[in-house]
Amino acid sequence: MRSIVRAFTEHTASVNETYGRHLLAAWSFAFSLLGAGLACLVHGLLPFVFTHTGSSTVRDLHERMVTHRVRRAAPPPPVGRPGAGAARKRAKDP
């Protein structure tokens, strides 16, 4: 049962969204991509229409998904692992 709950919450928590907000965001991406896909199909037949629709949709979705996403910070590494201090010290040395 825990793995089912985790399947619904782990990813959404990692992008700081609730399940419902994530559902709406994913569906908005899906409908945008479906529209852009249809525009590309028409553009293939009639190259003078929808000349920028596909590329501008991908650019806009990339902006929304990657550039403006706020991810939850990764948890700090465990303390007290053998050799962890030495590796950290080597990383700081020039």
Disulfide bonds with the S-S distance in Angstrom:
none
